[in-house]
Amino acid sequence: MVALGTWAMGGTVETWGYVDDRESIAAIHQAVDLGVNLIDTAPIYGLGHSEEIVGKAIRGRRHEVLVATKCGLLFPRSKDQFPPRCLSRESIFRECEQSLRRLRLDVIDLYLCHWPDPQTPIRETMDALMLLLHQQKIRAIGLSNFSCEEIRAAREFGSVHCLQLPFSMLQRRAADDMLPFCAENKMAAITYGPLSRGLLTGKFHLGDRPGGIRARDPDFLGERFRRNLRIVDGLKEIAVGYAKTVAQLVIHWTATYPGVTAPIVGAKRSSQVVENVGGVGWTITDEDRARIDRLLEGTDVVP
């Protein structure tokens, strides 16, 4: 199973490049047609625009999908300001009503705190989420980008059904703590960033100078970028043996990693959705899985 990520659909040209709303809606329709039943969005993605696009796209198809959105990152007052974090009771209630309106929903299937807010007691945050659950405005509570310690603290004051966390071939730290923690506590683990902002799709080459959000990403800079491209070259050799693209191999590896419930894979166009969905529904050999491990550990990198 893969979930559809919609950050780019709401993003600006400066962040993700040109995005056409009609293509975004067509991509969501394509995903649902192919059996994708979880769509992930957030108010901060395009300052509400992503949620509006999702709301338009699922009109008449609500029964076919689960919608996840978030709270806790407020709209910045200027382009130079980082989104303020706020998980106070009143702010959560206000954000929930705004998301319901933009999504054209009566209830949100999964409502996540986008990032921790150290200024608000976690009890206040959880009390608000539990009340929304009781009022049937949300169906499940999730936390995104919280540490194990922060999750334990939250669980003292209410239910946490799902965690959303970064996890990819290039960022595997969650395998050491978060994924086992989710399994131990019977919480779903929805991972994001499996394609490492497109780096693991094979579309970048030595000498490229990626712009937008990638320009500041260490994975796209210097020796680290060169190392990552060598890993991609090795992955391409493995993918060819299965008649798959490197992106499909990467998605497959992530989706089948022990403890992962589903990876969130972003898309802006229908063709990307088709490719992403092709990352599941097949298997790779234990030998190739071990070869991937060696690639990632740096012991079997293509020279």
Secondary structure by P-SEA (a helix, b strand, c coil): cbbbbcccccccccccccccaaaaaaaaaaaaaacccbbbbccccccaaaaaaaaaaaccccccbbbbbbccccccccccccbbbbbcaaaaaaaaaaaaaaaccccccccccccccccccaaaaaaaaaaaaaaccccccccccccaaaaaaaaacccccbbbbbbccccccccccaaaaaaaabbbbbbcccccccccccccccccccccccccccccccaaaaaaaaaaaaaaaaaaaacccaaaaaaaaaaacccccbbbbbbccaaaaaaaaacccccccaaaaaaaaaaaacccccc
